């Protein structure tokens, strides 16, 4: 048994509409852009960093731990402030996950050097050896 087509449908091509699929792709793209978290959230913008004329920027890695040493000596990782022993415990947990995790210590220009040394000591006690110091490039002025 043959199915007959109408004579007016013989010249039409069979296809599908791409508009709904494109709409879905755009909506997914907007969703991903709105729900993405950015890595720079841990960097405090209100720190007054010291300058250095030598050195090169370190390649950004996804698992970097950033310790911000405030002018008054408080140490902050992410959104949490830590005392010395609590910072060591936190860094030991990081080292258990990956001992090669890089650590950047960003100290305010007005802080006492001893405060930055306390952050370095905490990294050493947690066996995290990839330590760098955050500075502002002094040659760009």
PyMOL commands that set and color helices and strands:
alter all, ss='L'
color gray80, all
select helices_A, chain A and resi 7-9+19-35+39-42+84-97+113-125+138-140
alter helices_A, ss='H'
color red, helices_A
select strands_A, chain A and resi 51-52+65-69+75-77+80-82+103-107+131-133+136-137
alter strands_A, ss='S'
color yellow, strands_A
deselect
rebuild
show_as cartoon
